[in-house]
Amino acid sequence: MRTAALAVLVPALAFAKPGGITGFVGNNPASDCSSCHAKGAATPTVSFSGPSSLAPGASGSFTLTVKGGPGSEAGIDVGLLGTGASSGTFTAGPGTKVLGGELVQSAPKAFADGGVTFAFTLKAPSTAGAYTLSASALSSDGDGSLAGDGTGTASFALTVTGGSAVDAGTPAPVVDAGTPAASTPSGTGSGTTVAVAPKPAPPPPPTAKNPYDGVGGVEEVGCSASPGIPALALALAALLRRGVRRA
């Protein structure tokens, strides 16, 4: 019975928490897998891959790969670090689960072809800024003890973009179409000189026409600008002279 009980306990001893544990994302030496597993073996290579930038609230696909070390089984703990990181969320992929806001293995995952890959999705935080994906990983020798395992860490810089100073949600400034653009005088700046056309001269006032021009055959010598009685008097004087001559 004791032998059977030991046989059941041995697989669990290979991992302090076979179903994953949080708080050991490797962001400092006191918070990685070596806190439980002795570093008595070769250190595995741990690496991230995925988009280096995301828009706020956008989702990206990532992988964490563990290679080398004892190379029997692997376990991970992944977290997102940075101001506002709590608004980012993980979605588990095959062999992983979300626990306490971090991503861990759902069970120790066996190596294949010298490595193990864990796929997952991250929804970016709602606040723009610089963030870090941080992970601690275990490469176990599978001998049922906490000794002889290899641990490694990795980090990945992620930028959550915030757009330019004037983003798509800010209306463009309104320019009054009725306001002429200011011109730059030639030689006083780098702007383009705008030539202003001179105003046309006003037309001359109309000349008043003599209402008696050509009326009654009266000549207009010396009084063309004096219509009315003066012209009539001249006509009468001419008739009187003709009458005197006949008499």
LOBA-346591 format. One record per residue (C-alpha): residue number from 1; chain; x, y negated, z. Coordinates in steps of 0.05 Angstrom, whole numbers. Each point is the difference from the previous one (the first is absolute). Last residue first. Layout:
<nodes>
(NUM,"A",(X,Y,Z));
...
</nodes>
This chain:
<nodes>
(247,"A",(-783,-2945,-1927));
(246,"A",(32,65,-20));
(245,"A",(63,-16,42));
(244,"A",(-42,-16,61));
(243,"A",(-37,66,-4));
(242,"A",(65,40,-4));
(241,"A",(27,-35,61));
(240,"A",(-64,15,39));
(239,"A",(5,75,-17));
(238,"A",(71,3,25));
(237,"A",(-19,-34,66));
(236,"A",(-56,52,10));
(235,"A",(49,58,-8));
(234,"A",(49,-30,48));
(233,"A",(-54,-9,52));
(232,"A",(-20,74,-7));
(231,"A",(71,24,15));
(230,"A",(5,-43,62));
(229,"A",(-69,24,25));
(228,"A",(12,76,2));
(227,"A",(68,36,-2));
(226,"A",(65,-32,24));
(225,"A",(58,49,-15));
(224,"A",(-7,-9,-75));
(223,"A",(3,-74,11));
(222,"A",(60,-26,-37));
(221,"A",(-19,29,-68));
(220,"A",(-57,48,8));
(219,"A",(-34,-13,-65));
(218,"A",(-76,5,1));
(217,"A",(-28,49,-50));
(216,"A",(-64,9,41));
(215,"A",(32,52,47));
(214,"A",(70,27,-17));
(213,"A",(23,3,74));
(212,"A",(-55,-30,42));
(211,"A",(1,53,56));
(210,"A",(74,-12,10));
(209,"A",(28,68,23));
(208,"A",(29,7,70));
(207,"A",(66,37,0));
(206,"A",(-1,67,38));
(205,"A",(47,6,59));
(204,"A",(67,33,-15));
(203,"A",(6,76,16));
(202,"A",(32,18,67));
(201,"A",(73,23,-5));
(200,"A",(9,77,9));
(199,"A",(27,24,68));
(198,"A",(72,25,-4));
(197,"A",(11,76,0));
(196,"A",(32,28,64));
(195,"A",(61,44,-11));
(194,"A",(10,55,52));
(193,"A",(72,10,21));
(192,"A",(14,71,24));
(191,"A",(29,5,70));
(190,"A",(75,1,17));
(189,"A",(1,-70,27));
(188,"A",(12,-74,-13));
(187,"A",(26,2,-72));
(186,"A",(-68,-4,-33));
(185,"A",(-56,-19,48));
(184,"A",(-35,60,31));
(183,"A",(-74,4,-15));
(182,"A",(-53,15,52));
(181,"A",(-54,47,-26));
(180,"A",(-66,-33,-14));
(179,"A",(-56,14,50));
(178,"A",(-65,22,-34));
(177,"A",(18,73,0));
(176,"A",(6,-1,76));
(175,"A",(48,56,18));
(174,"A",(-27,52,49));
(173,"A",(52,37,41));
(172,"A",(-1,76,-11));
(171,"A",(-46,39,46));
(170,"A",(33,44,53));
(169,"A",(-21,73,0));
(168,"A",(49,21,-53));
(167,"A",(58,-22,42));
(166,"A",(34,-67,6));
(165,"A",(62,9,44));
(164,"A",(13,67,-36));
(163,"A",(-27,68,20));
(162,"A",(2,35,68));
(161,"A",(40,62,-14));
(160,"A",(7,56,49));
(159,"A",(73,19,-4));
(158,"A",(22,70,19));
(157,"A",(70,18,22));
(156,"A",(12,75,10));
(155,"A",(32,33,60));
(154,"A",(29,69,11));
(153,"A",(19,45,58));
(152,"A",(33,67,11));
(151,"A",(-2,60,46));
(150,"A",(34,68,-5));
(149,"A",(-17,59,43));
(148,"A",(50,45,36));
(147,"A",(-33,-5,68));
(146,"A",(-75,-8,11));
(145,"A",(-9,75,-4));
(144,"A",(-41,49,-40));
(143,"A",(52,17,-52));
(142,"A",(-36,-39,-55));
(141,"A",(62,-40,-20));
(140,"A",(-40,-64,3));
(139,"A",(7,-61,-44));
(138,"A",(-34,-56,38));
(137,"A",(-20,-68,-26));
(136,"A",(-5,-71,28));
(135,"A",(-34,-52,-41));
(134,"A",(-6,-75,-9));
(133,"A",(-41,-38,-52));
(132,"A",(21,-72,8));
(131,"A",(-40,-64,-10));
(130,"A",(13,-69,-28));
(129,"A",(-58,-48,-7));
(128,"A",(-72,-10,-24));
(127,"A",(-55,17,50));
(126,"A",(-55,49,-18));
(125,"A",(46,59,12));
(124,"A",(13,47,-59));
(123,"A",(-39,65,-7));
(122,"A",(50,56,2));
(121,"A",(-8,67,-35));
(120,"A",(36,65,15));
(119,"A",(45,53,-29));
(118,"A",(48,43,41));
(117,"A",(58,32,-37));
(116,"A",(42,57,26));
(115,"A",(70,21,-22));
(114,"A",(50,52,-19));
(113,"A",(-40,34,-55));
(112,"A",(-59,8,47));
(111,"A",(2,-17,74));
(110,"A",(-57,22,45));
(109,"A",(-47,-52,31));
(108,"A",(-10,-2,75));
(107,"A",(-75,-14,11));
(106,"A",(-44,-62,-10));
(105,"A",(63,-40,-10));
(104,"A",(-3,-71,25));
(103,"A",(-25,-68,-26));
(102,"A",(-10,-56,50));
(101,"A",(-63,-38,23));
(100,"A",(-8,44,61));
(99,"A",(2,63,-42));
(98,"A",(-11,2,-75));
(97,"A",(10,68,-30));
(96,"A",(51,34,-45));
(95,"A",(10,66,-38));
(94,"A",(-35,-24,-63));
(93,"A",(-12,-76,1));
(92,"A",(-22,-44,57));
(91,"A",(-28,-70,-9));
(90,"A",(38,-53,38));
(89,"A",(-27,-68,21));
(88,"A",(26,-71,2));
(87,"A",(-34,-50,47));
(86,"A",(47,23,56));
(85,"A",(59,-26,-40));
(84,"A",(-19,-72,14));
(83,"A",(71,-19,20));
(82,"A",(45,56,-22));
(81,"A",(9,76,4));
(80,"A",(-38,56,-36));
(79,"A",(8,69,29));
(78,"A",(22,70,-22));
(77,"A",(12,61,43));
(76,"A",(25,62,-34));
(75,"A",(8,76,3));
(74,"A",(41,48,-40));
(73,"A",(12,75,-3));
(72,"A",(59,45,-20));
(71,"A",(52,-49,-26));
(70,"A",(55,0,52));
(69,"A",(18,-69,-26));
(68,"A",(-14,-15,-72));
(67,"A",(-58,-39,-31));
(66,"A",(-60,-37,28));
(65,"A",(-43,-40,-48));
(64,"A",(-51,-53,19));
(63,"A",(-49,-17,-55));
(62,"A",(-42,-62,-14));
(61,"A",(-63,-20,-37));
(60,"A",(-24,-72,6));
(59,"A",(-64,-32,23));
(58,"A",(-18,-74,-5));
(57,"A",(-26,-38,62));
(56,"A",(49,-57,-9));
(55,"A",(37,8,-67));
(54,"A",(54,53,-1));
(53,"A",(75,-1,-7));
(52,"A",(57,51,1));
(51,"A",(-43,53,-33));
(50,"A",(18,72,19));
(49,"A",(57,45,21));
(48,"A",(27,15,69));
(47,"A",(62,38,21));
(46,"A",(26,47,53));
(45,"A",(66,37,-9));
(44,"A",(9,53,54));
(43,"A",(54,-4,54));
(42,"A",(40,63,8));
(41,"A",(-12,37,64));
(40,"A",(3,-9,75));
(39,"A",(-40,-63,6));
(38,"A",(-43,24,57));
(37,"A",(-75,-4,-12));
(36,"A",(-43,-38,50));
(35,"A",(24,-72,-5));
(34,"A",(37,22,-63));
(33,"A",(-66,-8,-37));
(32,"A",(5,-75,2));
(31,"A",(-17,-54,51));
(30,"A",(61,-12,43));
(29,"A",(45,-13,-59));
(28,"A",(-44,-58,-25));
(27,"A",(-51,-6,-56));
(26,"A",(-2,75,-6));
(25,"A",(-76,10,-4));
(24,"A",(-3,36,67));
(23,"A",(-63,-29,33));
(22,"A",(-46,54,-27));
(21,"A",(3,76,4));
(20,"A",(-16,53,-50));
(19,"A",(-40,65,0));
(18,"A",(61,42,17));
(17,"A",(15,-46,59));
(16,"A",(67,17,32));
(15,"A",(14,38,-64));
(14,"A",(42,64,-3));
(13,"A",(-29,17,68));
(12,"A",(-68,12,-31));
(11,"A",(26,56,-44));
(10,"A",(31,35,62));
(9,"A",(-62,-2,45));
(8,"A",(-38,57,-34));
(7,"A",(61,45,0));
(6,"A",(12,-16,73));
(5,"A",(-70,23,18));
(4,"A",(9,64,-39));
(3,"A",(66,15,36));
(2,"A",(-33,-14,67));
(1,"A",(-56,48,-16));
</nodes>
